[in-house]
């Protein structure tokens, strides 16, 4: 079975994405002046008209927006081209042309685009501002903005550009970390191990470690909690050497089974009685006489045969006692004395 390890890349990508987002937000927040110079109509307007009246301004070819503050758009606007000292009969068509520029500011002021014109001929133009019916627009300002030079002005600011790139990269890396984490979990689920415990319950391991693989090779179940042996906290059974408790029993520091039973019965006298050595009468293994193996009497004869000697060797077989054959006992023949003894009984 393949060994499963945790994939570190999802966490790394998630941390990198969070760092990029924080860094990008910090850079964008520090670019207030660059934002105002490129998007705030109050800073970049080519003409400003306050209240009802007319403003004459030189305009180039391009797209122009009339922008007001939110809630102060109670005005009607007209843009008329001037030839010499007189106005052209017809005003320019009020049409909001397509542009990538939009009004905003670093202080979060809201703006509204009220009118727009697509100027095709360079020259002088008159911006006429009239208040709507029953509305006082004396304090309302209109900002005329040429949008063409500022559509891509944001790209000229290195801090703004790097901040936007950092935010975009962070928003891309975070979902990528989630996808990699999902794929890693799918692979772990395919390589999981399900073990049956002694009590019949099932345990699943979604991550295989080298220790678990070694336990599986030994036939053990690492998913089952280990049960310690009785009296494990006392230190008993932790050594593999044999411990002779004879001296402890004779000294009274270790009780025998009979003494424990005596204490349970309440017989203190028997429980405290000194126990003698039960093996005192047995000789020690070192005091035993060494046993010498008996030699086979035929060894000498076989050796002489191997050497090619014809002389016969008297073995101990001639000194063996002769066994007499069994003799069958003769049955006793009945006599008259036997019958007399029966009669007397």
MARDONU-853571 format. One record per residue (C-alpha): residue in one letter; z, y, x. Coordinates in steps of 0.1 Angstrom, whole numbers, padded with zeros to 4 digits. Each point is the difference from the previous one (the first is absolute). Layout:
N
+------+-------+-------+-------+
: type :     Z :     Y :     X :
+------+-------+-------+-------+
:    a :     Z :     Y :     X :
...
+------+-------+-------+-------+
% end
This chain:
345
+------+-------+-------+-------+
: type :     Z :     Y :     X :
+------+-------+-------+-------+
:    x :  0000 :  0000 :  0000 :
:    x : -0009 :  0035 :  0014 :
:    x :  0029 :  0022 :  0010 :
:    x :  0004 :  0031 : -0022 :
:    x :  0012 :  0033 :  0015 :
:    x :  0004 :  0034 : -0016 :
:    x : -0030 :  0024 :  0005 :
:    x :  0012 :  0032 :  0015 :
:    x : -0031 :  0021 : -0008 :
:    x :  0009 :  0009 : -0036 :
:    x :  0032 :  0017 :  0011 :
:    x : -0017 :  0017 :  0029 :
:    x : -0028 :  0014 : -0022 :
:    x :  0025 :  0011 : -0026 :
:    x :  0020 :  0019 :  0026 :
:    x : -0032 :  0015 :  0015 :
:    x : -0012 :  0011 : -0035 :
:    x :  0033 :  0017 : -0009 :
:    x :  0000 :  0018 :  0034 :
:    x : -0035 :  0013 : -0006 :
:    x :  0008 :  0012 : -0034 :
:    x :  0031 :  0019 :  0012 :
:    x : -0018 :  0015 :  0029 :
:    x : -0030 :  0011 : -0022 :
:    x :  0023 :  0016 : -0025 :
:    x :  0019 :  0018 :  0027 :
:    x : -0033 :  0014 :  0015 :
:    x : -0014 :  0010 : -0034 :
:    x :  0033 :  0018 : -0009 :
:    x : -0002 :  0019 :  0033 :
:    x : -0036 :  0013 : -0007 :
:    x :  0009 :  0026 : -0026 :
:    x : -0018 :  0029 :  0017 :
:    x : -0032 : -0021 :  0004 :
:    x :  0001 : -0010 : -0037 :
:    x :  0004 :  0036 : -0011 :
:    x : -0029 :  0012 :  0022 :
:    x : -0023 : -0026 : -0014 :
:    x :  0011 : -0004 : -0037 :
:    x :  0022 :  0029 : -0011 :
:    x : -0022 :  0025 : -0020 :
:    x :  0025 :  0028 :  0007 :
:    x : -0007 : -0003 :  0037 :
:    x : -0037 : -0008 :  0001 :
:    x : -0014 :  0020 : -0029 :
:    x : -0030 :  0023 :  0007 :
:    x :  0011 :  0023 : -0029 :
:    x :  0031 :  0005 : -0021 :
:    x :  0001 :  0017 : -0034 :
:    x :  0032 :  0009 : -0018 :
:    x :  0000 :  0009 : -0037 :
:    x : -0030 :  0012 : -0019 :
:    x : -0027 :  0017 :  0020 :
:    x : -0029 : -0005 :  0024 :
:    x : -0002 : -0009 :  0037 :
:    x : -0032 :  0003 :  0021 :
:    x : -0004 : -0025 :  0028 :
:    x : -0027 : -0012 :  0023 :
:    x : -0007 : -0037 : -0006 :
:    x : -0020 : -0026 :  0020 :
:    x : -0020 : -0029 : -0014 :
:    x :  0022 : -0029 : -0011 :
:    x :  0026 : -0011 : -0025 :
:    x :  0027 :  0023 : -0012 :
:    x :  0032 : -0007 : -0021 :
:    x :  0021 :  0025 : -0019 :
:    x :  0036 : -0013 :  0003 :
:    x :  0032 :  0011 : -0017 :
:    x :  0036 : -0011 : -0001 :
:    x :  0009 : -0025 : -0026 :
:    x :  0010 :  0019 : -0032 :
:    x : -0018 :  0032 :  0011 :
:    x : -0035 : -0009 : -0010 :
:    x : -0002 :  0023 : -0031 :
:    x : -0031 :  0018 :  0013 :
:    x : -0037 :  0000 : -0005 :
:    x : -0022 :  0002 :  0031 :
:    x : -0036 :  0011 :  0006 :
:    x : -0019 :  0003 :  0033 :
:    x : -0030 :  0023 :  0001 :
:    x : -0024 :  0007 :  0029 :
:    x : -0004 :  0037 :  0011 :
:    x : -0034 :  0013 :  0011 :
:    x :  0002 :  0034 :  0017 :
:    x :  0026 :  0018 : -0021 :
:    x : -0007 : -0017 : -0034 :
:    x :  0009 : -0034 : -0014 :
:    x : -0025 : -0026 : -0010 :
:    x : -0003 : -0004 : -0037 :
:    x :  0012 : -0036 : -0002 :
:    x :  0032 : -0014 :  0016 :
:    x :  0001 : -0031 :  0021 :
:    x :  0003 : -0033 : -0018 :
:    x :  0036 : -0011 : -0002 :
:    x : -0002 : -0036 :  0012 :
:    x :  0026 : -0018 :  0021 :
:    x : -0021 : -0014 :  0028 :
:    x :  0007 : -0033 :  0017 :
:    x :  0022 :  0003 :  0031 :
:    x :  0025 : -0021 :  0020 :
:    x :  0024 :  0030 :  0002 :
:    x :  0029 :  0003 : -0023 :
:    x :  0029 :  0026 : -0001 :
:    x :  0035 : -0010 :  0012 :
:    x :  0027 :  0015 :  0022 :
:    x :  0029 : -0012 :  0022 :
:    x :  0026 :  0014 : -0024 :
:    x : -0014 : -0022 : -0028 :
:    x : -0013 :  0030 : -0021 :
:    x : -0023 : -0011 : -0028 :
:    x : -0034 :  0016 : -0004 :
:    x : -0028 : -0002 : -0027 :
:    x : -0037 :  0005 :  0006 :
:    x : -0011 :  0022 : -0029 :
:    x : -0036 :  0007 :  0009 :
:    x : -0027 : -0008 :  0025 :
:    x : -0034 :  0013 :  0012 :
:    x : -0027 : -0014 :  0022 :
:    x : -0014 :  0030 :  0019 :
:    x : -0036 : -0004 :  0011 :
:    x : -0006 :  0035 :  0013 :
:    x :  0021 :  0019 :  0025 :
:    x :  0011 :  0036 : -0009 :
:    x :  0025 :  0022 : -0018 :
:    x :  0016 : -0013 : -0032 :
:    x :  0024 :  0015 : -0025 :
:    x :  0029 : -0022 : -0013 :
:    x :  0010 :  0012 : -0035 :
:    x :  0034 : -0010 : -0013 :
:    x :  0009 :  0005 : -0037 :
:    x :  0032 : -0011 : -0017 :
:    x : -0002 : -0023 : -0030 :
:    x :  0010 :  0013 : -0034 :
:    x :  0036 :  0009 : -0006 :
:    x :  0009 : -0010 :  0035 :
:    x :  0013 :  0023 :  0028 :
:    x : -0016 : -0011 :  0033 :
:    x :  0010 :  0030 :  0021 :
:    x :  0020 : -0021 :  0024 :
:    x : -0024 : -0029 :  0002 :
:    x : -0021 : -0005 :  0031 :
:    x : -0033 : -0017 :  0004 :
:    x : -0010 : -0014 :  0034 :
:    x : -0037 : -0004 :  0009 :
:    x : -0005 : -0028 :  0025 :
:    x : -0031 : -0010 :  0019 :
:    x :  0004 : -0038 :  0002 :
:    x : -0028 : -0010 :  0023 :
:    x :  0017 :  0010 :  0033 :
:    x :  0032 : -0017 : -0009 :
:    x : -0011 : -0034 : -0014 :
:    x :  0006 : -0017 :  0033 :
:    x :  0024 :  0025 :  0016 :
:    x :  0027 : -0026 :  0000 :
:    x : -0018 : -0020 :  0026 :
:    x :  0004 :  0029 :  0025 :
:    x :  0037 : -0005 :  0001 :
:    x :  0010 : -0028 :  0024 :
:    x :  0035 : -0004 : -0014 :
:    x : -0013 : -0002 : -0036 :
:    x : -0027 : -0024 :  0009 :
:    x :  0024 : -0023 :  0020 :
:    x :  0026 :  0002 : -0028 :
:    x : -0025 : -0011 : -0027 :
:    x : -0013 : -0028 :  0022 :
:    x :  0035 : -0012 :  0006 :
:    x :  0008 : -0001 : -0037 :
:    x : -0033 : -0018 : -0008 :
:    x :  0006 : -0026 :  0027 :
:    x :  0036 : -0006 : -0012 :
:    x : -0012 : -0005 : -0036 :
:    x : -0025 : -0026 :  0014 :
:    x :  0024 : -0019 :  0022 :
:    x :  0027 : -0005 : -0026 :
:    x : -0021 : -0020 : -0024 :
:    x : -0014 : -0020 :  0030 :
:    x :  0035 : -0009 :  0009 :
:    x :  0006 : -0013 : -0035 :
:    x : -0032 : -0021 :  0000 :
:    x :  0010 : -0016 :  0034 :
:    x :  0035 : -0007 : -0013 :
:    x : -0014 : -0017 : -0031 :
:    x : -0024 : -0021 :  0020 :
:    x :  0029 : -0010 :  0024 :
:    x :  0021 : -0011 : -0030 :
:    x : -0029 : -0020 : -0014 :
:    x : -0003 : -0019 :  0033 :
:    x :  0037 : -0006 :  0002 :
:    x :  0001 : -0015 : -0035 :
:    x : -0028 : -0024 :  0009 :
:    x :  0020 : -0012 :  0030 :
:    x :  0034 : -0002 : -0017 :
:    x :  0021 : -0032 :  0000 :
:    x :  0019 : -0014 : -0029 :
:    x :  0029 : -0023 :  0007 :
:    x :  0020 : -0022 : -0023 :
:    x :  0038 :  0003 :  0005 :
:    x :  0024 : -0030 : -0004 :
:    x :  0011 :  0013 : -0034 :
:    x : -0036 :  0000 : -0013 :
:    x : -0006 :  0037 :  0001 :
:    x : -0031 :  0015 :  0017 :
:    x :  0000 :  0026 :  0027 :
:    x : -0030 :  0019 :  0012 :
:    x : -0004 :  0016 :  0035 :
:    x : -0026 :  0027 :  0001 :
:    x :  0004 :  0006 :  0037 :
:    x :  0001 : -0028 :  0026 :
:    x :  0018 :  0008 :  0033 :
:    x :  0000 : -0021 :  0032 :
:    x :  0036 : -0011 : -0008 :
:    x : -0011 : -0013 : -0034 :
:    x : -0030 : -0019 :  0015 :
:    x :  0024 : -0016 :  0025 :
:    x :  0023 : -0011 : -0028 :
:    x : -0029 : -0015 : -0020 :
:    x : -0010 : -0020 :  0031 :
:    x :  0036 : -0015 :  0001 :
:    x : -0002 : -0009 : -0037 :
:    x :  0026 :  0027 : -0010 :
:    x : -0002 :  0025 : -0028 :
:    x :  0007 :  0035 :  0013 :
:    x : -0002 :  0014 : -0035 :
:    x :  0031 : -0019 : -0011 :
:    x :  0032 :  0019 :  0009 :
:    x :  0020 : -0019 :  0027 :
:    x :  0032 : -0015 : -0012 :
:    x :  0027 : -0001 :  0027 :
:    x :  0020 : -0032 :  0006 :
:    x :  0036 : -0002 : -0015 :
:    x :  0026 :  0019 :  0021 :
:    x : -0028 :  0017 :  0019 :
:    x :  0021 :  0031 :  0003 :
:    x :  0028 : -0019 :  0018 :
:    x : -0022 : -0010 :  0029 :
:    x :  0003 : -0037 : -0007 :
:    x : -0031 : -0020 :  0008 :
:    x : -0016 :  0027 :  0022 :
:    x :  0003 : -0022 :  0031 :
:    x : -0019 : -0032 :  0007 :
:    x :  0027 : -0014 :  0023 :
:    x :  0025 : -0026 : -0012 :
:    x :  0035 :  0014 : -0006 :
:    x :  0028 : -0025 :  0003 :
:    x :  0028 :  0010 : -0023 :
:    x :  0025 : -0026 :  0011 :
:    x :  0021 :  0024 :  0020 :
:    x :  0000 :  0025 : -0028 :
:    x :  0012 : -0026 : -0025 :
:    x :  0027 : -0012 :  0024 :
:    x :  0011 :  0036 :  0007 :
:    x :  0003 :  0007 : -0037 :
:    x : -0027 :  0028 : -0001 :
:    x : -0024 : -0023 : -0019 :
:    x :  0010 : -0020 : -0031 :
:    x : -0013 : -0035 : -0007 :
:    x : -0012 : -0011 : -0034 :
:    x :  0033 : -0017 : -0008 :
:    x :  0019 :  0032 :  0009 :
:    x : -0022 :  0021 : -0023 :
:    x :  0006 : -0024 : -0029 :
:    x :  0037 :  0001 :  0007 :
:    x : -0001 :  0038 : -0002 :
:    x : -0018 : -0002 : -0033 :
:    x :  0027 : -0024 : -0013 :
:    x :  0027 :  0023 :  0012 :
:    x :  0013 : -0023 :  0027 :
:    x :  0006 :  0024 :  0028 :
:    x :  0020 : -0025 :  0021 :
:    x : -0029 : -0024 :  0003 :
:    x : -0025 :  0028 :  0005 :
:    x :  0020 :  0014 :  0030 :
:    x :  0006 : -0035 :  0016 :
:    x : -0015 : -0002 :  0035 :
:    x : -0030 : -0023 :  0003 :
:    x : -0001 : -0023 :  0029 :
:    x : -0032 : -0009 :  0019 :
:    x : -0016 : -0028 : -0020 :
:    x : -0020 : -0012 :  0030 :
:    x :  0030 : -0001 :  0025 :
:    x :  0000 : -0038 :  0002 :
:    x : -0037 : -0002 :  0008 :
:    x : -0010 : -0002 :  0037 :
:    x : -0022 :  0027 :  0013 :
:    x : -0036 : -0009 :  0009 :
:    x :  0007 :  0007 :  0037 :
:    x :  0028 : -0027 :  0001 :
:    x : -0022 : -0028 : -0011 :
:    x : -0010 : -0026 :  0026 :
:    x : -0037 :  0002 :  0008 :
:    x : -0019 : -0029 : -0014 :
:    x : -0022 : -0018 :  0026 :
:    x : -0030 : -0017 : -0013 :
:    x :  0000 : -0038 :  0003 :
:    x : -0027 : -0014 :  0022 :
:    x : -0022 : -0027 : -0014 :
:    x :  0006 : -0032 :  0021 :
:    x : -0037 : -0008 : -0002 :
:    x : -0009 :  0032 :  0019 :
:    x :  0006 : -0015 :  0034 :
:    x : -0021 : -0031 : -0009 :
:    x : -0029 :  0021 : -0013 :
:    x :  0001 :  0021 :  0031 :
:    x : -0003 : -0031 :  0023 :
:    x : -0029 : -0012 : -0020 :
:    x : -0018 :  0034 :  0004 :
:    x :  0006 : -0003 :  0038 :
:    x : -0016 : -0035 :  0000 :
:    x :  0032 : -0020 :  0009 :
:    x :  0002 : -0036 : -0011 :
:    x :  0038 : -0002 :  0004 :
:    x :  0018 : -0003 : -0033 :
:    x :  0028 :  0024 : -0006 :
:    x :  0031 : -0011 : -0018 :
:    x :  0005 :  0022 : -0029 :
:    x :  0030 :  0005 : -0021 :
:    x : -0017 : -0020 : -0027 :
:    x :  0015 : -0032 :  0014 :
:    x :  0035 :  0014 : -0005 :
:    x : -0006 :  0005 : -0037 :
:    x :  0021 : -0021 : -0023 :
:    x : -0017 : -0029 : -0016 :
:    x : -0003 :  0000 : -0038 :
:    x :  0008 : -0032 : -0017 :
:    x : -0021 : -0011 : -0028 :
:    x :  0015 :  0001 : -0035 :
:    x :  0013 : -0034 : -0012 :
:    x :  0001 : -0008 : -0037 :
:    x :  0034 : -0008 : -0013 :
:    x :  0005 : -0033 : -0017 :
:    x :  0013 :  0002 : -0035 :
:    x :  0035 : -0014 : -0006 :
:    x : -0001 : -0031 : -0021 :
:    x :  0024 :  0001 : -0030 :
:    x :  0030 : -0023 :  0004 :
:    x :  0027 : -0012 : -0023 :
:    x :  0025 :  0025 :  0015 :
:    x : -0019 :  0028 : -0015 :
:    x :  0002 : -0013 : -0035 :
:    x :  0037 : -0007 :  0004 :
:    x :  0006 :  0036 :  0010 :
:    x : -0018 :  0012 : -0031 :
:    x :  0021 : -0023 : -0022 :
:    x :  0032 :  0014 :  0014 :
:    x : -0011 :  0035 : -0009 :
+------+-------+-------+-------+
% end
